[in-house]
Amino acid sequence: MEKTKWRLSLYPRGNVDISMDYISLFLKRESTSSEPDWFYIYLDFSFLTTDDSVLLSKGPYSHAFSMNENWGVVRFVPLEQVVKNKDYLPGNVLTVRCRMWYRNVANIYGHCFASTLIYVERRSFMWNIRQFRSFHESVCEITTASDVQSVISLKFYPSSGKNSETFICVQVCAHNPNLKTSTFRLYLMDISGNRTECLNDEIVFHASNTTALFKLSISKTELIRKKNRYLTNDTLNLYCECNFATGIMLESIEKINYGCSTSIHEGNFTCGDHKSKKMCRNSTKTLKENLESVYKENLLCDTILKTKTGSFPAHKIILSARSRVFKEIFIHNERPKNSEYVYIEDLNDDTVQRLLLYMYTATLLDLQWDSACNLYAAANKYEIASLKSDCSSFFKDSLSDENASDILILADRYKDEDLKSSVQDYISNHRDIFNTNKWKLFMTTNAPLAAELLYAMVM
């Protein structure tokens, strides 16, 4: 474009304080010797999927760029929306497109593909706070892999709160001026080796902000009350995960093409490792679609699941691969003689349809409370571990004061200790639940389970 030079910049936490929760996108016209003082263009910004379809787009905009001017969209998209939607970050890669053009000028198409690789170091380790009841301070140094220099320090110390409650504070201090961001996840380790998350947060560092202060989700007072669970010889064991970015490791122009329409480039232009990852994802997607087609079209089925009201053709090999119970049924021929039916009259038709779709494609569509409860029960009975885990994750994400006791009953019924522990921790941190009529009814109808919970809270 008349020998102009441009730079596209993405700011994960915005480029000004008011946009800290948003991703910002800016285009800069850089200085060269043979350009006009003002350069008027149209442009738009987009986030793309691996097949180059558009996830989000803003524009077109028109702007007259002066030399060295940086112009763009301060609040392009909330950062949380991108982080929580896996379609934005396949393989942990975000693909951004900026299109630029003149109006009323003959089109000469070009395509430039650039990549930026952020250098991220990951650390995971155990940290023990000894003499926990009386400790005043415990400092942990996190070092780089290359020169074993301290990059971040974590200082744990007790702090008094309301109602004579004492909390554990964590002061994070950055020692490396190149440090950009860091994420922390801390877990309490109980005497059985089980982990309970007590901190999950992120820090953005800059010249005026090199420290941050957090508080563990469970107080020191509570930990001492539960000493038989969390304190061994008066020592608190923490499992720590820390990721930190110190800047750009690689920034390069991968390829530039001119003279071809964008339709030729889009969807076909990629490079090296990104291409292999894309091919792998596409292959997985294709396999999933093929299996779904086999299931929905009832191709070459060799067995039928029979409920009280419906019949559902299926394939022994798929059911056996996904379920130990079905595998035993087919291997040992545990069916009526000369019958192609497997009777599962304890499940309703909707649950069987959802169950089969999951067994063929690992997909859970429009999961709601009732359907999740039914699938959870089916996963337990037919020993489909991945489905039970996915349903358990659904319940954890859905935890509320209203349904906590219901989920606790489910976890206890199906011996899901991980889910049960999560619910117990939730109730322990939301004690207003004890004042509700639902909890009073729960104590009446599930007295042993309520007693177990209360005992765990005071230990």
C-alpha positions, 0 to 999 in steps of 0.5 A: 500500500504505497510502501507504507509500513504497519504494525498490529498490536494486541493487548491482552489486558487492554492498553489503558487502565479503563480496559483492563478486563478487555483485549485491545487491538491497535494498528500502528502506521510506522515511519518510513521516508517516502510516505504521504503525511496522511494515509486514509484507509478502511480496516476491520479486526477479526478473531478466526477459528482454525478453518479461518471462519470468523468468530468475532469481527468489528468494523469496517472502520475508516481512519486517516493515519498520520506518521507513527499513529497508533489507532484501534479498538480499546474494548474489542472483546472481554478477556474472560470470554476468550479464555473460557471459550475454547474455540478462541484458543485451539492449541492455545493459539489466538488467531487475529486478522486485520484487513486493510483496503482503499475505497474506489481503488482497483483491488490488488490482494495481498496476504501477510501471515505473522506469528508471535510466541510468548515465552512462558515458564511453568513451575509446580512444587510443594511448599510446607509451612512448618509450625503452622499454628505459631508461624509468622512468615514463610517465604518461597522463592520461584526461580527461572530455569535458565539462570536460577535467579529469583523471579517471583517471591511468595510470602505467606503470613497470617492476618486477623479478620472479622469475628476473630478469624485469622486468614492466610495472606499471600504477598506476591512480589516480582523481581524480574523487570521483564515479567509481564503476567503470572498465574497462580493456583494453590491447593491444600494437600490433606493427609490422604494426598487429595488436593483442594483448590484455595487460590486461583488468580492472575497478576499483570505486572508493570513498572508501577505494579510489582506486587499483589496481595491475595488471601487463601479461600480457607482461613487459618482458624478453619485449618486448625479446626480441621487439623486432623485432615490438613495438618501433619505434625503441625505442618500445612502442605501446599501444592503450588502451580505458577506460570509466568511470562517474561515477554516475546520469545519469537516474533516473525513474518512467516509469509507474504503473498501478493496478487491473489484474491483472499479467497485463495489464501484464506483457509489454506495459508498456514505454517509448520507446527500450526499446520500440523496442529490444525490437521490433527484437530481437523482429523479428530473433528472428522472422526467424531463426525463420522462416528456420529453419522454411523450412530444416527444412520444406524449403519451395520448395527449388531445390537439393540438397547431396549427400554420400556418404551423404545429401541435403540440400535447400536454397535457392540464394539463401540459400547464395549470400548466405552463401558466395562459393563457392556463389554462383560455383557457381550463377551459372556453373552449375558442376554436371552438366548438368540436375542439381539436385545440388551434390556436397560429398562431402568433408563428412559428414552432421553437418557439412552439417546444422550448416553449413546451420543456420548459413547459415540462422540463424547458430546453432551448436548444442552445438559440440564439438571435432570438430564445430568442426574440421569446420565450421572446415574447411568455412567455409574451403573454402566461404568463409563468413567469419562461420562461420570467425570464430565457430569461431576464437573457439571455439578461442580460448576453448578454448585449453589446454596439451593442445590448443594445438599442435593449434589451432596446426596448424589456424590454420596450415593455414587461414592464420588469422593472428589465431588463430595469433597468439593460440595463439603468445602462449598458448604463450609465456605457458605454457612448461610445454607444452614439457616435455610428450610432446605437444609433443615429438611436435609438434616431430617432425611439425611441425618448421617450424611449431615453429621458426617459433613459437620464432623468434617468441618470441626475436625 
